[in-house]
Amino acid sequence: MIARSTIDKVFDAARVEEVIGDFVQLKKSGSNFKGLSPFTDERTPSFMVSPVKQIWKDFSSGKGGNVVAFLMEHEHFTYPEAIRYLARKYQIEIEETQRTDEEKEQASERESMLLVSEFARDFFQECLWETETGKAIGLSYFKERGFSEDTIREFGLGYNPDQWSAFTDAALEKGYQLEFLEKTGLTIVKPAQDPGQDPRKFDRFKGRVLFPIQSMSGRVLGFGGRTLSSEKKVAKYLNSPESEIYHKSKVLYGIYHAKKAIARDDVCYLVEGYTDVIQLYQSGIENVVASSGTALTPDQIRLIRRLTKNVVVLFDGDAAGLRASLRGIDLILEEGLNVRVCSFPEGEDPDSFARAHSRDAIEAYLKEHARDFIQFKTALLTKEAADDPIRRAETIRDIVSSISRIPDRIKQEVYVQECASLMGISEQVLFNTLAQMSRKAQRDASRKPEQRSMEVVRQEPAAEKVDPQYELERKIIEVLLLYGQESEEFEDLILKENEQGELVLEPERSEAKVFEKIFLDLQEDEIELSHDRFRSLYYKLIEKLNSEPEFSVQSLTGEADAELAGELSTILMEDEKYELHHWERKDIFPKQKQDSLGQLVSETILSLRCYLIQKRIDALRGQTESRPGETNAEILEEIINYLHLNKLLNKKLNRVLS
């Protein structure tokens, strides 16, 4: 187990904006940072990061918390994995206490598979650099491809010996379980040929050079293996199979190395293969990723969109490949990204071009030849159509189909105008075609009940229902979080009878800490928070504030579970939304903003009292209405007393009751 002292050092060193900035493109927004949600498919930023409070909140999914909570949500780390990741990032030495056998057994399947994958990477690297066969075959191959030793180490490239079970035997000897070797796909297990014998075990990547496939955080999820054999029956490239940790449709090769450069340069270059990525990266073009040899998927595009809205797709000079890849461009357009396309001279691909040119020459070529997608698609399809009017009409319809996928109507119109100019056709015809396609898409969607119901929700959103008690209790938690330890002078209201026998409120001044004032007032009125989350937070906060003079919000979020941490971050990140001068329109708070902390606390409690008294009055009135004709003097007298008290409290709040 990780020592508590190490965990404390990690929380002291880690900066939430720095860590999240590795995964999400953040832009300054006042004292906070804002970006697109990494958890939902949104186009308007609602993901907030507070450097001051060291918390984050995703308003589109409701998730939130501290820096560790983000890594656990985004990377699916366990708590120890998140701490280890941060320790590595901030170069903190990890002190550990001895784990029991029971604790080792409780390690999750996912963590076990990740550990196996990381061992495999290390094993393959060691074979590449430390064995004669690895140097002669694997290392020689990489160097022939033009990769420097630094680049080979940077991307963790490796080699697996051309032996049936070299890796599997080494892993089992180190104590890794065959179950997880098989689940990651690193080992192929076949039934025993004879009863009583052990199952047969083979290395999946026998005799191949290896390209580790990493997540955005750098965890090894799987491998791509290239054979060096000349046998035609052997597949040239072989990837890890789908598993609990590796989903090829959700991974981009090189994203771990490229993420900072993509966010910095605000553009991502998209290529096809592993060597394309590595060669461009080595040449100084670091903001480059590949689709890992699969057709581009929406999940992969969303990975890019977290970092930038600008994509340049790099194609080789193969015309057949260009035509097939146009489908990927349409998917990128659907996700609302800006797409440019750059093709290399015939016979060249990103790998070969990068090997033959300097960084400046590559950048100059990309800048000069990267074209807007519509220009590229028009030129490509028009060339194919030649003078055939039927194929020309199909080409125009194909281009309009791509334009119809763009969610931004203004962009659609601009592209229609450009297409009309390039193809020599009237804009009106193109707009009519675009409208037909849109109507067809709507009809298709209307045939699906689940989509139709979603459209109704979007077009006719339900009116927001405000629960005054919820928001008042929330404000109490917020005040405790922000000001709990501060001392302030308060005005206490004492209910007394005057000389005429009337109940009146007499003010008395006292000094106390904010948390003491709130706790004592709620105790005196026998008020308990009604919402479970707030009640749990309330008692935890009172306990912390009473026992820890140096209490900080970060210490509370650091030990809170995911749900509790999310609630804390929600409250702290929505300060502006719940300011008192906005509450007047909800008929909760007085018309003027508080001039002091003492007034803020007093009026928060006073407003809760007023609300609960009115709630009690309504309940008593309901009792009398449910029994018409009956006389219930006690109930009527109680109602009158509550009405008088409510009038006094509301007068103190400067509110006029009708």
C-alpha positions in Angstrom: 0.0 0.0 0.0 1.1 3.6 -0.7 2.2 5.3 2.5 0.0 8.2 3.8 3.0 10.6 3.7 3.3 10.0 -0.1 -0.4 10.6 -0.6 -0.1 13.9 1.3 2.9 14.9 -0.8 1.0 14.2 -4.0 -2.0 16.3 -3.0 0.4 19.1 -2.0 2.2 19.1 -5.3 -0.6 18.2 -7.8 -2.2 21.1 -9.6 -5.7 20.2 -11.0 -5.4 22.6 -13.9 -2.0 21.1 -15.0 -3.2 17.5 -14.7 -6.6 18.1 -16.5 -4.8 20.2 -19.1 -3.0 17.1 -20.2 -6.4 15.6 -21.3 -8.7 18.6 -22.0 -8.0 21.8 -23.8 -8.6 24.5 -21.2 -9.1 28.2 -21.7 -9.0 30.9 -19.1 -12.4 32.1 -18.0 -12.1 34.7 -15.2 -10.3 33.0 -12.3 -11.2 29.6 -13.6 -10.6 27.5 -16.7 -13.2 26.2 -19.1 -13.2 23.4 -21.7 -15.3 20.8 -23.4 -16.6 17.9 -21.3 -14.4 14.8 -21.7 -17.3 12.7 -20.5 -20.2 13.7 -22.8 -20.6 14.7 -26.4 -21.0 18.4 -26.1 -20.2 21.4 -28.4 -20.6 24.2 -25.8 -18.0 24.1 -23.0 -19.4 23.3 -19.6 -16.4 21.7 -18.0 -15.0 24.1 -15.3 -11.7 23.9 -13.4 -10.9 26.0 -10.3 -7.2 26.5 -9.6 -8.0 28.3 -6.4 -10.2 25.6 -4.9 -8.3 22.8 -6.7 -11.5 21.1 -8.0 -13.3 20.5 -11.3 -16.9 20.3 -12.3 -18.5 18.9 -15.4 -22.0 20.4 -15.6 -23.0 18.3 -18.6 -22.5 14.9 -16.8 -22.8 16.1 -13.2 -19.4 14.6 -12.3 -16.8 16.6 -10.3 -14.2 16.4 -7.6 -10.5 16.8 -7.1 -7.5 15.9 -9.2 -7.6 12.2 -8.2 -11.3 12.0 -8.8 -10.7 13.2 -12.4 -8.1 10.5 -13.1 -10.4 7.9 -11.6 -13.3 9.0 -13.8 -11.4 9.8 -17.0 -8.8 7.1 -17.1 -10.7 4.5 -15.0 -7.8 4.4 -12.5 -8.1 2.9 -9.1 -7.2 5.3 -6.3 -3.7 3.8 -6.0 -3.2 4.1 -9.8 -4.2 7.7 -9.7 -1.8 8.5 -6.9 1.0 6.6 -8.7 0.3 8.6 -11.9 0.5 11.9 -10.1 3.7 10.8 -8.2 5.4 10.0 -11.5 4.2 13.3 -13.0 5.5 15.4 -10.1 8.6 13.2 -9.5 7.6 12.2 -6.0 9.2 9.0 -4.6 6.6 6.5 -3.6 6.9 5.1 -0.1 4.9 1.8 0.3 3.8 -0.3 3.2 3.7 -4.1 2.7 0.5 -5.3 1.2 -1.2 -8.4 2.6 -2.1 -11.4 0.5 -5.8 -10.4 0.8 -5.1 -6.9 -0.5 -3.2 -8.3 -3.4 -6.1 -10.6 -4.3 -8.5 -7.6 -4.2 -6.7 -5.9 -7.1 -9.2 -5.4 -9.9 -9.1 -7.4 -13.1 -8.5 -4.2 -15.1 -5.5 -3.2 -12.9 -4.1 -6.8 -13.3 -4.4 -6.6 -17.1 -2.7 -3.2 -17.2 0.1 -4.5 -15.0 0.6 -7.5 -17.4 0.6 -5.1 -20.4 3.3 -2.9 -18.8 5.4 -5.9 -18.0 5.1 -7.0 -21.6 6.3 -3.6 -22.8 9.3 -3.8 -20.5 10.0 -7.4 -21.6 9.9 -6.5 -25.3 12.1 -3.5 -24.7 14.6 -5.6 -22.8 14.7 -8.2 -25.6 15.2 -5.4 -28.2 18.1 -3.7 -26.4 19.7 -6.4 -24.3 19.7 -9.6 -26.4 21.8 -10.3 -29.4 18.8 -11.5 -31.5 16.9 -8.4 -30.6 19.7 -6.1 -31.6 20.4 -8.0 -34.8 16.7 -8.3 -35.9 14.4 -5.9 -34.1 16.8 -2.9 -33.5 18.2 -3.2 -37.0 14.7 -3.1 -38.5 13.8 0.1 -36.6 17.0 1.8 -37.5 16.5 0.8 -41.2 13.1 2.6 -40.9 15.0 5.7 -39.9 14.1 5.8 -36.2 16.8 7.1 -33.9 17.6 5.3 -30.6 16.0 8.2 -28.7 12.8 7.8 -30.7 12.7 4.1 -30.2 13.0 4.5 -26.5 10.5 7.4 -26.5 7.7 5.2 -28.0 8.7 2.1 -26.1 9.3 0.0 -29.2 10.3 -3.6 -28.6 10.8 -7.1 -30.0 9.5 -10.5 -29.0 11.8 -13.5 -29.8 10.8 -15.9 -32.5 10.1 -18.6 -29.9 6.8 -20.2 -29.1 6.5 -19.0 -25.5 9.4 -16.8 -24.6 7.3 -14.0 -23.2 4.7 -16.2 -21.6 7.3 -18.2 -19.7 9.0 -15.1 -18.5 5.7 -13.6 -17.3 4.6 -16.8 -15.5 8.1 -17.0 -13.9 7.5 -13.4 -12.5 4.2 -14.4 -11.0 1.8 -13.0 -13.5 -1.4 -15.1 -13.8 -2.1 -17.0 -17.0 -5.7 -15.8 -16.8 -4.7 -12.2 -17.4 -2.0 -13.1 -20.0 -4.8 -14.7 -22.0 -7.4 -11.9 -21.4 -5.0 -9.3 -22.7 -4.4 -11.4 -25.7 -0.6 -11.5 -25.1 -0.8 -15.3 -24.7 -2.9 -17.8 -26.7 -4.0 -20.7 -24.7 -5.0 -24.0 -26.3 -6.5 -27.1 -24.6 -4.1 -29.9 -23.7 -3.6 -32.6 -26.2 -3.8 -35.3 -23.7 -5.7 -35.6 -20.4 -3.7 -34.6 -17.3 -1.4 -32.3 -19.3 -1.2 -28.5 -18.9 -2.9 -26.4 -21.6 -0.6 -25.3 -24.4 0.6 -21.7 -24.3 1.9 -19.6 -27.2 3.0 -16.0 -27.6 0.6 -14.0 -29.8 3.4 -11.7 -31.0 6.1 -14.4 -31.6 8.9 -13.1 -33.8 7.5 -9.6 -34.2 8.6 -6.0 -33.5 6.2 -4.3 -31.1 4.5 -0.9 -31.0 2.9 -0.3 -27.6 -0.6 1.4 -27.8 -1.0 3.8 -25.0 -4.0 5.7 -23.5 -4.0 9.4 -23.2 -2.5 9.0 -19.7 0.3 6.7 -20.9 -1.0 3.4 -19.7 -0.3 0.5 -22.1 -3.6 -0.9 -23.4 -2.4 -3.2 -26.2 0.2 -3.7 -28.9 0.6 -3.6 -32.6 3.1 -6.2 -33.9 4.8 -6.3 -37.3 6.2 -9.6 -38.5 9.7 -9.6 -40.0 9.1 -13.0 -41.6 8.9 -13.3 -45.4 6.2 -16.0 -45.3 3.1 -15.0 -47.2 0.8 -16.9 -44.8 1.8 -14.8 -41.9 -0.2 -11.6 -41.3 2.1 -8.5 -41.8 0.5 -6.6 -38.9 -1.3 -8.1 -35.9 -3.0 -6.1 -33.1 -4.0 -7.0 -29.6 -7.6 -8.4 -29.5 -10.5 -6.5 -27.9 -10.3 -6.7 -24.1 -11.4 -5.0 -20.9 -8.6 -2.5 -21.4 -8.2 -2.3 -25.2 -11.0 -1.1 -27.5 -9.4 -0.2 -30.8 -12.3 2.0 -31.9 -11.7 4.2 -28.8 -7.9 4.6 -29.0 -5.6 6.7 -31.1 -2.0 5.7 -31.6 0.3 8.4 -30.4 -2.2 10.4 -28.4 -0.1 10.2 -25.3 2.9 11.8 -27.0 0.8 14.2 -29.1 -1.7 15.6 -26.6 0.3 18.6 -25.4 1.4 19.6 -28.9 -2.1 19.3 -30.2 -3.5 21.6 -27.4 -0.5 24.0 -27.9 -0.7 24.3 -31.7 -4.5 23.9 -31.7 -4.4 21.5 -34.6 -4.1 17.7 -35.0 -2.6 15.8 -37.9 -4.3 12.5 -38.5 -2.4 9.7 -40.3 -3.0 6.0 -40.9 -0.1 4.0 -39.5 2.3 3.6 -36.5 5.4 4.5 -38.5 3.7 7.6 -40.0 3.2 8.9 -36.4 6.7 8.0 -35.2 8.5 9.4 -38.3 6.6 12.8 -38.2 7.1 13.0 -34.4 10.9 12.4 -34.9 10.9 15.2 -37.5 9.5 17.7 -35.1 5.8 17.4 -36.0 4.6 16.2 -32.6 0.9 16.9 -32.9 0.1 13.7 -34.9 -2.0 10.6 -34.2 -3.1 7.5 -36.1 -6.3 5.5 -36.1 -4.4 2.3 -35.4 -5.1 0.7 -38.7 -8.9 0.8 -38.3 -11.5 2.9 -40.0 -11.9 6.2 -38.2 -14.7 6.1 -35.5 -16.7 8.8 -33.7 -15.0 7.9 -30.4 -11.6 8.5 -31.8 -12.7 11.9 -33.2 -14.1 12.9 -29.8 -10.7 12.1 -28.3 -9.2 14.7 -30.7 -12.0 17.2 -30.1 -11.1 17.3 -26.4 -7.8 18.9 -27.4 -8.7 20.9 -30.6 -11.4 21.6 -33.1 -8.9 21.6 -36.1 -7.9 18.5 -37.9 -5.7 18.0 -40.9 -6.0 14.6 -42.5 -2.8 13.4 -44.2 -3.2 11.0 -47.1 -0.7 9.2 -49.2 -0.7 9.5 -53.0 -2.8 6.3 -53.5 -6.0 7.3 -55.2 -8.0 4.3 -54.1 -7.0 5.0 -50.5 -8.1 8.6 -50.9 -11.5 7.7 -52.0 -12.1 5.2 -49.2 -10.9 7.7 -46.6 -13.5 10.4 -47.5 -16.0 8.6 -45.3 -13.8 9.5 -42.3 -13.9 13.1 -43.3 -17.7 13.0 -43.1 -17.5 11.6 -39.6 -15.2 14.4 -38.5 -17.6 17.0 -40.0 -20.5 15.4 -38.0 -18.6 16.0 -34.8 -18.4 19.8 -35.6 -14.6 19.9 -36.3 -12.9 22.0 -38.9 -11.3 19.7 -41.5 -8.5 20.2 -43.9 -6.9 17.6 -46.1 -3.3 17.2 -47.4 -2.2 14.5 -49.8 1.4 13.7 -50.5 2.9 13.2 -54.0 2.1 9.9 -55.7 4.3 7.1 -54.3 4.9 9.0 -51.0 3.3 8.6 -47.6 3.8 10.6 -44.3 6.5 8.2 -43.3 8.6 8.3 -46.4 8.0 12.1 -46.9 9.2 12.8 -43.3 12.3 10.7 -43.7 13.3 12.7 -46.8 12.6 16.2 -45.6 13.5 18.5 -42.7 11.0 19.8 -40.2 10.8 23.2 -42.0 10.2 21.6 -45.3 7.5 19.4 -43.9 5.7 22.3 -42.2 6.0 24.4 -45.4 4.5 21.5 -47.5 1.6 21.0 -45.1 0.9 24.7 -45.0 0.9 25.0 -48.8 -1.0 21.9 -49.7 -3.5 21.5 -46.9 -6.8 22.4 -48.5 -10.3 22.8 -47.1 -12.2 19.5 -47.3 -14.7 20.8 -49.9 -11.9 22.0 -52.3 -10.1 18.6 -51.9 -13.3 16.5 -52.3 -14.4 18.6 -55.3 -11.1 18.3 -57.0 -10.9 14.5 -56.4 -14.4 13.6 -57.4 -14.5 16.0 -60.4 -11.4 14.3 -61.7 -13.1 10.9 -61.4 -16.3 12.2 -63.1 -14.4 13.7 -66.0 -16.9 14.8 -68.7 -19.7 12.3 -67.7 -22.7 14.5 -66.7 -24.3 11.7 -64.7 -21.2 11.1 -62.6 -20.8 14.9 -62.3 -24.3 15.1 -60.8 -23.5 12.3 -58.4 -20.3 14.1 -57.4 -22.3 17.2 -56.5 -24.8 15.2 -54.5 -21.9 13.5 -52.7 -20.4 16.9 -51.8 -23.8 18.3 -50.6 -24.2 15.1 -48.5 -21.0 15.9 -46.7 -22.1 19.5 -46.1 -25.4 18.3 -44.7 -23.5 16.6 -41.9 -22.1 19.9 -40.6 -24.1 20.9 -37.5 -23.3 24.6 -37.9 -25.9 26.2 -40.3 -23.7 29.2 -41.0 -20.8 26.9 -42.1 -23.3 24.9 -44.2 -24.2 28.1 -46.1 -20.6 29.1 -46.6 -19.7 25.7 -48.0 -22.8 25.6 -50.3 -21.6 28.9 -51.8 -18.1 27.6 -52.2 -19.4 24.4 -53.8 -21.6 26.4 -56.2 -18.6 28.4 -57.3 -16.3 25.4 -57.8 -18.8 23.2 -59.6 -20.5 26.0 -61.7 -24.0 25.3 -60.4 -26.6 27.7 -58.8 -26.7 28.1 -55.1 -30.5 27.7 -55.1 -30.2 24.2 -56.5 -27.7 23.2 -53.9 -29.8 24.7 -51.1 -32.9 22.8 -52.3 -30.9 19.6 -52.4 -29.5 20.2 -48.9 -33.1 20.8 -47.7 -34.3 17.6 -49.2 -31.5 15.7 -47.5 -32.3 17.3 -44.1 -36.0 16.4 -44.5 -35.1 12.8 -45.3 -32.8 12.7 -42.3 -35.7 14.0 -40.1 -38.1 11.4 -41.5 -35.7 8.6 -40.9 -35.2 9.9 -37.3 -38.9 10.1 -36.7 -39.2 6.4 -37.4 -37.2 5.7 -34.3 -39.3 6.3 -31.2 -36.3 6.9 -29.0 -35.0 9.7 -31.2 -38.4 11.3 -31.6 -38.8 11.5 -27.9 -35.4 13.1 -27.5 -36.3 15.7 -30.1 -39.4 16.7 -28.1 -37.3 17.2 -25.1 -34.9 19.4 -27.0 -37.6 21.5 -28.6 -39.9 21.9 -25.6 -37.7 21.7 -22.5 -39.5 21.4 -19.2 -39.6 24.5 -17.1 -37.1 24.5 -14.3 -38.6 23.5 -11.0 -36.9 25.3 -8.1 -37.0 23.7 -4.6 -36.4 26.6 -2.2 -35.5 24.3 0.7 -33.0 22.5 -1.5 -31.3 25.7 -2.5 -31.3 27.1 1.1 -29.7 24.0 2.5 -27.2 24.1 -0.3 -26.4 27.7 0.6 -25.7 26.6 4.2 -23.2 24.0 3.0 -21.6 26.5 0.7 -21.2 29.0 3.6 -19.7 26.3 5.8 -17.2 25.3 3.0 -16.1 28.9 2.3 -16.3 30.7 5.6 -16.8 28.0 8.3 -13.7 28.9 10.4 -14.1 32.7 10.2 -15.1 34.6 13.3 -17.9 37.2 12.9 -20.3 39.4 14.9 -23.9 38.2 14.5 -27.2 39.7 15.3 -29.3 37.1 17.2 -33.1 37.5 17.3 -34.8 36.8 20.6 -38.5 36.2 20.6 -40.1 38.0 23.6 -43.4 39.5 24.8 -43.6 43.3 25.0 -45.6 45.2 27.7 -48.8 44.8 25.6 -48.3 41.0 25.5 -47.4 40.9 21.9 -44.6 38.8 20.5 -41.7 40.8 19.2 -38.1 40.1 18.0 -35.3 41.8 20.0 -31.8 41.8 18.5 -28.8 40.9 20.5 -25.1 41.0 19.3 -22.7 38.1 19.8 -19.4 37.0 18.3 -18.8 33.4 17.1 -17.3 31.3 14.4 -19.6 30.8 11.4 -19.9 27.1 11.8 -20.8 27.5 15.5 -23.5 30.1 14.7 -25.1 27.9 12.1 -24.9 24.7 14.2 -26.4 26.3 17.3 -29.2 28.1 15.5 -30.3 24.9 13.7 -30.1 23.0 16.9 -32.1 25.6 18.7 -34.9 25.4 16.1 -34.6 21.6 15.9 -34.0 21.9 12.1 -32.4 19.0 10.3 -31.4 19.3 6.7 -33.9 17.3 4.6 -31.8 16.3 1.7 -29.6 13.2 2.3 -26.5 14.5 0.6 -26.6 17.9 2.3 -27.3 16.2 5.7 -24.2 14.0 5.3 -22.1 16.8 4.2 -23.3 19.1 7.0 -22.4 16.7 9.8 -19.0 15.9 8.2 -18.3 19.6 7.9 -19.3 20.5 11.4 -17.1 17.7 12.7 -14.1 18.8 10.6 -14.5 22.5 11.4 -14.8 21.8 15.1 -11.7 19.4 15.3 -9.4 20.9 12.7 -8.5 24.6 13.1 -6.5 24.5 9.8 -9.4 22.8 7.9 -9.3 23.2 4.1 -11.8 22.2 1.4 -9.1 20.3 -0.4 -8.5 18.0 2.6 -12.2 17.2 2.6 -12.4 16.4 -1.2 -9.2 14.4 -0.9 -10.8 11.8 1.4 -14.4 12.0 0.1 -15.8 9.3 -2.1 -16.6 10.0 -5.7 -20.3 11.0 -5.1 -19.5 13.2 -2.2 -16.6 14.9 -4.0 -18.8 15.5 -6.9 -21.4 17.3 -4.7 -18.7 19.4 -3.1 -17.3 20.5 -6.4 -20.8 21.3 -7.7 -21.5 23.6 -4.8 -18.1 25.4 -5.0 -18.1 25.8 -8.8 -21.7 27.2 -8.9 -21.1 30.1 -6.5 -22.1 32.7 -9.0 -25.3 30.9 -9.9 -26.5 30.9 -6.3 -25.5 34.4 -5.2 -28.1 35.9 -2.9 -28.9 38.9 -5.2 -30.1 36.3 -7.7 -32.3 34.5 -5.3 -34.8 37.3 -5.0 -36.3 36.2 -8.4 -36.9 32.8 -6.8 -38.7 34.4 -3.8 -36.2 33.1 -1.4 -33.9 35.9 -0.3 -34.1 39.6 0.4 -33.8 42.2 -2.4 -30.4 43.5 -1.5 -27.1 41.8 -1.4 -25.5 41.2 2.0 -22.9 43.8 3.2 -21.1 41.4 5.5 -20.5 37.8 6.2 -22.5 38.1 9.4 -25.5 39.3 7.5 -25.1 36.6 4.9 -25.1 33.9 7.6 -28.0 35.4 9.6 -30.2 35.9 6.5 -29.5 32.4 5.2 -30.7 30.9 8.4 -33.6 33.4 8.7 -34.8 32.6 5.2 -34.8 28.8 6.0 -36.8 29.5 9.1 -39.3 31.6 7.1 -39.7 28.8 4.5 -40.2 26.1 7.1 -42.7 28.2 9.0 -44.7 28.8 5.8 -44.5 25.1 5.0 -45.9 24.4 8.5 -48.7 27.0 8.0 -49.7 25.4 4.6 -49.8 21.9 6.3 -52.0 23.2 9.1 -54.4 24.9 6.6 -54.6 21.6 4.8 -55.7 19.9 8.0 -58.6 22.4 8.4 -59.6 22.1 4.8 -59.7 18.3 4.9 -62.2 18.5 7.8 -64.8 21.2 6.7 -67.4 22.1 9.3 -65.3 21.0 12.2 -64.0 23.5 14.6 -60.4 23.1 15.6 -59.5 26.0 17.8 -56.0 24.7 18.6 -55.0 24.4 14.9 -56.4 27.9 14.1 -54.5 29.4 17.0 -51.3 27.7 15.9 -51.8 29.0 12.4 -52.3 32.6 13.7 -49.2 32.4 15.9 -47.1 31.1 13.0 -48.5 33.8 10.7 -47.5 36.5 13.2 -44.0 35.0 13.6 -43.6 34.7 9.9 -44.6 38.3 9.5 -41.9 39.4 12.0 -39.2 37.3 10.4 -40.1 38.5 6.9 -40.1 42.1 8.1 -36.6 41.5 9.4 -35.7 40.3 6.0 -37.1 43.5 4.5 -39.8 41.6 2.6 -43.4 42.8 2.2 -46.0 40.1 2.4 -49.3 40.5 0.6 
